[in-house]
């Protein structure tokens, strides 16, 4: 694990979370910038995975600055300072 990059560690962690979610789903998940260390193609893949999992009546709440996750959202709230 020490030799993995930040993005690779994020993909491994998200894979574990999504695997657990398929076996024992929770009603909602709260993610804080899970895509910060990911490349654009991985952000799109995570967005598609969240979209597919959300079709099974699971709610995902996430914070992001990236358009790849925003594109798959059903509701978006913008917060500015």
Secondary structure, DSSP 8 states (H G I E B T S, - for coil): -TTS-HHHHHHHHHHHHHHHHHHS--SEEEEESTTTT--HHHHHHHHHHHHHHHTTT-EEEEE-S-HHHHTT-S-------
